[in-house]
Amino acid sequence: MYDRAKRHPEHIIEEWYLVGKIGLVLFVVAAIVIWWKGDVILAREHGCVFRDTVGFYCAGCGATRAFYHLMRGHLWQSFLCNPFVIYGIGVYVVFMINTFLYMHTEKIGFKKFPIVGLIYVGVGVLLGQWVIRNILFIGFGLTVL
Ligand SMILES: [Zn+2]
């Protein structure tokens, strides 16, 4: 019987590392597209279906612009547009480098990288910025998007 609770942290890390390697392909494609055609994509953007329907931001609003600014090194603008993007990519890069090092050197890198905990923190960042963004927008009319 497959028991998730009895698995070792190293196995969980190896599974997420595999997910990360698959995700790397998507990340590279997205980075090339947004770096090459980002200006055209943002100029054509018709807005968010959720926001247009409901009248306030969804949790993903600003993510395309956040990615666009991050790929150009504008960290503060990226953070303002959607802080989940900079958090998620930061955790992803550190996790992938750490796991690569410990798998291939067995000397450098944390074997018990807290990836599951950091994913939960990421969900908190995503929901937290969503709530704060809408309080600022609805309550005070403040927005950067
Ligand atoms: Zn949205």
py3Dmol code that shows the C-alpha trace and the ligand (Angstrom):
import py3Dmol

protein = """\
ATOM      1  CA  MET A   1       0.000   0.000   0.000  1.00  0.00           C
ATOM      2  CA  TYR A   2       1.316   3.371  -0.968  1.00  0.00           C
ATOM      3  CA  ASP A   3       1.642   5.507   2.150  1.00  0.00           C
ATOM      4  CA  ARG A   4       2.506   9.134   1.585  1.00  0.00           C
ATOM      5  CA  ALA A   5       3.216   9.846   5.257  1.00  0.00           C
ATOM      6  CA  LYS A   6       6.019   7.242   5.491  1.00  0.00           C
ATOM      7  CA  ARG A   7       8.044   8.532   2.563  1.00  0.00           C
ATOM      8  CA  HIS A   8      11.459  10.037   3.223  1.00  0.00           C
ATOM      9  CA  PRO A   9      12.007  13.765   2.608  1.00  0.00           C
ATOM     10  CA  GLU A  10      14.638  12.845  -0.002  1.00  0.00           C
ATOM     11  CA  HIS A  11      11.980  11.043  -2.072  1.00  0.00           C
ATOM     12  CA  ILE A  12       9.653  14.044  -1.898  1.00  0.00           C
ATOM     13  CA  ILE A  13      12.543  16.282  -3.009  1.00  0.00           C
ATOM     14  CA  GLU A  14      13.391  13.929  -5.897  1.00  0.00           C
ATOM     15  CA  GLU A  15       9.764  14.005  -7.079  1.00  0.00           C
ATOM     16  CA  TRP A  16       9.643  17.811  -6.987  1.00  0.00           C
ATOM     17  CA  TYR A  17      13.038  17.923  -8.724  1.00  0.00           C
ATOM     18  CA  LEU A  18      11.536  15.883 -11.591  1.00  0.00           C
ATOM     19  CA  VAL A  19       8.558  18.255 -11.713  1.00  0.00           C
ATOM     20  CA  GLY A  20      11.074  21.120 -11.741  1.00  0.00           C
ATOM     21  CA  LYS A  21      13.010  19.637 -14.671  1.00  0.00           C
ATOM     22  CA  ILE A  22       9.792  19.347 -16.695  1.00  0.00           C
ATOM     23  CA  GLY A  23       8.851  22.876 -15.623  1.00  0.00           C
ATOM     24  CA  LEU A  24      12.244  24.145 -16.801  1.00  0.00           C
ATOM     25  CA  VAL A  25      11.184  23.560 -20.422  1.00  0.00           C
ATOM     26  CA  LEU A  26       8.043  25.656 -19.915  1.00  0.00           C
ATOM     27  CA  PHE A  27      10.013  28.305 -18.020  1.00  0.00           C
ATOM     28  CA  VAL A  28      12.623  28.659 -20.795  1.00  0.00           C
ATOM     29  CA  VAL A  29       9.937  28.879 -23.506  1.00  0.00           C
ATOM     30  CA  ALA A  30       7.983  31.483 -21.484  1.00  0.00           C
ATOM     31  CA  ALA A  31      11.169  33.464 -20.767  1.00  0.00           C
ATOM     32  CA  ILE A  32      12.130  33.561 -24.468  1.00  0.00           C
ATOM     33  CA  VAL A  33       8.600  34.556 -25.555  1.00  0.00           C
ATOM     34  CA  ILE A  34       8.220  37.284 -22.914  1.00  0.00           C
ATOM     35  CA  TRP A  35      11.731  38.611 -23.487  1.00  0.00           C
ATOM     36  CA  TRP A  36      11.350  38.676 -27.269  1.00  0.00           C
ATOM     37  CA  LYS A  37       7.649  39.616 -27.715  1.00  0.00           C
ATOM     38  CA  GLY A  38       6.749  40.889 -24.229  1.00  0.00           C
ATOM     39  CA  ASP A  39       6.006  44.449 -25.369  1.00  0.00           C
ATOM     40  CA  VAL A  40       3.573  43.190 -28.033  1.00  0.00           C
ATOM     41  CA  ILE A  41       1.881  40.755 -25.622  1.00  0.00           C
ATOM     42  CA  LEU A  42       1.371  43.402 -22.918  1.00  0.00           C
ATOM     43  CA  ALA A  43       0.119  45.992 -25.436  1.00  0.00           C
ATOM     44  CA  ARG A  44      -2.455  43.508 -26.764  1.00  0.00           C
ATOM     45  CA  GLU A  45      -3.602  42.328 -23.331  1.00  0.00           C
ATOM     46  CA  HIS A  46      -7.369  42.634 -23.084  1.00  0.00           C
ATOM     47  CA  GLY A  47      -7.471  42.450 -19.299  1.00  0.00           C
ATOM     48  CA  CYS A  48      -8.536  39.715 -16.951  1.00  0.00           C
ATOM     49  CA  VAL A  49     -11.843  37.881 -17.446  1.00  0.00           C
ATOM     50  CA  PHE A  50     -12.281  37.550 -13.669  1.00  0.00           C
ATOM     51  CA  ARG A  51     -11.655  41.258 -13.084  1.00  0.00           C
ATOM     52  CA  ASP A  52     -13.875  42.321 -15.987  1.00  0.00           C
ATOM     53  CA  THR A  53     -16.721  40.137 -14.655  1.00  0.00           C
ATOM     54  CA  VAL A  54     -16.479  40.531 -10.883  1.00  0.00           C
ATOM     55  CA  GLY A  55     -14.929  43.997 -10.636  1.00  0.00           C
ATOM     56  CA  PHE A  56     -11.891  43.201  -8.517  1.00  0.00           C
ATOM     57  CA  TYR A  57      -8.524  41.519  -9.066  1.00  0.00           C
ATOM     58  CA  CYS A  58      -7.974  37.778  -9.208  1.00  0.00           C
ATOM     59  CA  ALA A  59      -4.931  36.227  -7.493  1.00  0.00           C
ATOM     60  CA  GLY A  60      -3.092  36.014 -10.826  1.00  0.00           C
ATOM     61  CA  CYS A  61      -3.661  39.594 -11.965  1.00  0.00           C
ATOM     62  CA  GLY A  62      -0.370  41.268 -12.860  1.00  0.00           C
ATOM     63  CA  ALA A  63       1.532  37.982 -13.213  1.00  0.00           C
ATOM     64  CA  THR A  64       2.360  38.484 -16.904  1.00  0.00           C
ATOM     65  CA  ARG A  65       3.682  41.992 -16.211  1.00  0.00           C
ATOM     66  CA  ALA A  66       5.540  40.709 -13.118  1.00  0.00           C
ATOM     67  CA  PHE A  67       7.252  38.067 -15.284  1.00  0.00           C
ATOM     68  CA  TYR A  68       7.976  40.647 -17.984  1.00  0.00           C
ATOM     69  CA  HIS A  69       9.667  42.980 -15.464  1.00  0.00           C
ATOM     70  CA  LEU A  70      11.541  40.128 -13.769  1.00  0.00           C
ATOM     71  CA  MET A  71      13.011  39.008 -17.106  1.00  0.00           C
ATOM     72  CA  ARG A  72      14.306  42.583 -17.575  1.00  0.00           C
ATOM     73  CA  GLY A  73      15.757  42.820 -14.078  1.00  0.00           C
ATOM     74  CA  HIS A  74      13.139  45.276 -12.758  1.00  0.00           C
ATOM     75  CA  LEU A  75      12.725  43.507  -9.424  1.00  0.00           C
ATOM     76  CA  TRP A  76      10.694  46.196  -7.635  1.00  0.00           C
ATOM     77  CA  GLN A  77       8.212  46.599 -10.517  1.00  0.00           C
ATOM     78  CA  SER A  78       7.905  42.827 -10.731  1.00  0.00           C
ATOM     79  CA  PHE A  79       7.191  42.663  -6.984  1.00  0.00           C
ATOM     80  CA  LEU A  80       4.532  45.370  -7.251  1.00  0.00           C
ATOM     81  CA  CYS A  81       2.762  43.755 -10.214  1.00  0.00           C
ATOM     82  CA  ASN A  82       2.492  40.347  -8.507  1.00  0.00           C
ATOM     83  CA  PRO A  83       4.934  39.301  -5.735  1.00  0.00           C
ATOM     84  CA  PHE A  84       4.072  35.618  -6.181  1.00  0.00           C
ATOM     85  CA  VAL A  85       6.063  35.531  -9.446  1.00  0.00           C
ATOM     86  CA  ILE A  86       9.334  36.700  -7.889  1.00  0.00           C
ATOM     87  CA  TYR A  87       8.782  34.441  -4.851  1.00  0.00           C
ATOM     88  CA  GLY A  88       7.922  31.380  -6.948  1.00  0.00           C
ATOM     89  CA  ILE A  89      10.798  31.763  -9.386  1.00  0.00           C
ATOM     90  CA  GLY A  90      13.223  32.561  -6.539  1.00  0.00           C
ATOM     91  CA  VAL A  91      12.271  29.401  -4.624  1.00  0.00           C
ATOM     92  CA  TYR A  92      12.346  27.397  -7.862  1.00  0.00           C
ATOM     93  CA  VAL A  93      15.878  28.527  -8.802  1.00  0.00           C
ATOM     94  CA  VAL A  94      17.299  27.951  -5.285  1.00  0.00           C
ATOM     95  CA  PHE A  95      15.590  24.539  -5.018  1.00  0.00           C
ATOM     96  CA  MET A  96      16.794  23.347  -8.436  1.00  0.00           C
ATOM     97  CA  ILE A  97      20.406  24.489  -7.906  1.00  0.00           C
ATOM     98  CA  ASN A  98      20.495  23.022  -4.380  1.00  0.00           C
ATOM     99  CA  THR A  99      19.048  19.680  -5.472  1.00  0.00           C
ATOM    100  CA  PHE A 100      21.330  19.461  -8.505  1.00  0.00           C
ATOM    101  CA  LEU A 101      24.377  20.097  -6.274  1.00  0.00           C
ATOM    102  CA  TYR A 102      23.477  17.579  -3.583  1.00  0.00           C
ATOM    103  CA  MET A 103      22.553  14.876  -6.120  1.00  0.00           C
ATOM    104  CA  HIS A 104      25.755  15.296  -8.099  1.00  0.00           C
ATOM    105  CA  THR A 105      28.305  16.185  -5.414  1.00  0.00           C
ATOM    106  CA  GLU A 106      26.719  14.674  -2.259  1.00  0.00           C
ATOM    107  CA  LYS A 107      28.713  17.275  -0.340  1.00  0.00           C
ATOM    108  CA  ILE A 108      27.151  20.613  -1.221  1.00  0.00           C
ATOM    109  CA  GLY A 109      23.454  21.338  -0.741  1.00  0.00           C
ATOM    110  CA  PHE A 110      20.730  20.614   1.814  1.00  0.00           C
ATOM    111  CA  LYS A 111      19.343  17.091   1.668  1.00  0.00           C
ATOM    112  CA  LYS A 112      16.217  18.168   3.509  1.00  0.00           C
ATOM    113  CA  PHE A 113      15.338  21.277   1.543  1.00  0.00           C
ATOM    114  CA  PRO A 114      11.914  22.341   2.892  1.00  0.00           C
ATOM    115  CA  ILE A 115      10.248  22.421  -0.536  1.00  0.00           C
ATOM    116  CA  VAL A 116       6.766  21.402   0.658  1.00  0.00           C
ATOM    117  CA  GLY A 117       6.811  24.093   3.368  1.00  0.00           C
ATOM    118  CA  LEU A 118       7.971  26.702   0.847  1.00  0.00           C
ATOM    119  CA  ILE A 119       5.132  25.702  -1.495  1.00  0.00           C
ATOM    120  CA  TYR A 120       2.654  26.318   1.347  1.00  0.00           C
ATOM    121  CA  VAL A 121       4.319  29.693   1.999  1.00  0.00           C
ATOM    122  CA  GLY A 122       3.906  30.409  -1.726  1.00  0.00           C
ATOM    123  CA  VAL A 123       0.168  29.736  -1.511  1.00  0.00           C
ATOM    124  CA  GLY A 124       0.124  32.156   1.433  1.00  0.00           C
ATOM    125  CA  VAL A 125       1.997  34.802  -0.608  1.00  0.00           C
ATOM    126  CA  LEU A 126      -0.435  34.322  -3.508  1.00  0.00           C
ATOM    127  CA  LEU A 127      -3.546  34.651  -1.331  1.00  0.00           C
ATOM    128  CA  GLY A 128      -2.065  37.371   0.893  1.00  0.00           C
ATOM    129  CA  GLN A 129      -1.135  39.670  -1.998  1.00  0.00           C
ATOM    130  CA  TRP A 130      -4.567  39.020  -3.527  1.00  0.00           C
ATOM    131  CA  VAL A 131      -6.350  40.205  -0.363  1.00  0.00           C
ATOM    132  CA  ILE A 132      -4.022  43.215   0.165  1.00  0.00           C
ATOM    133  CA  ARG A 133      -4.254  44.239  -3.509  1.00  0.00           C
ATOM    134  CA  ASN A 134      -8.069  44.229  -3.421  1.00  0.00           C
ATOM    135  CA  ILE A 135      -8.251  46.073  -0.071  1.00  0.00           C
ATOM    136  CA  LEU A 136      -5.999  48.810  -1.526  1.00  0.00           C
ATOM    137  CA  PHE A 137      -7.972  48.873  -4.796  1.00  0.00           C
ATOM    138  CA  ILE A 138     -11.549  48.718  -3.466  1.00  0.00           C
ATOM    139  CA  GLY A 139     -10.973  50.581  -0.214  1.00  0.00           C
ATOM    140  CA  PHE A 140      -8.556  53.301  -1.314  1.00  0.00           C
ATOM    141  CA  GLY A 141      -8.516  53.250  -5.131  1.00  0.00           C
ATOM    142  CA  LEU A 142      -4.799  52.411  -5.101  1.00  0.00           C
ATOM    143  CA  THR A 143      -3.401  50.158  -7.833  1.00  0.00           C
ATOM    144  CA  VAL A 144      -0.220  49.650  -9.821  1.00  0.00           C
ATOM    145  CA  LEU A 145      -1.880  47.510 -12.482  1.00  0.00           C
TER     146      LEU A 145
END
"""
ligand_1 = """\
1
ZN
Zn -6.836 38.545 -13.037
"""
view = py3Dmol.view(width=600, height=400)
view.addModel(protein, "pdb")
view.setStyle({"model": 0}, {"cartoon": {"style": "trace"}})
view.addModel(ligand_1, "xyz")
view.setStyle({"model": 1}, {"stick": {}})
view.zoomTo()
view.show()
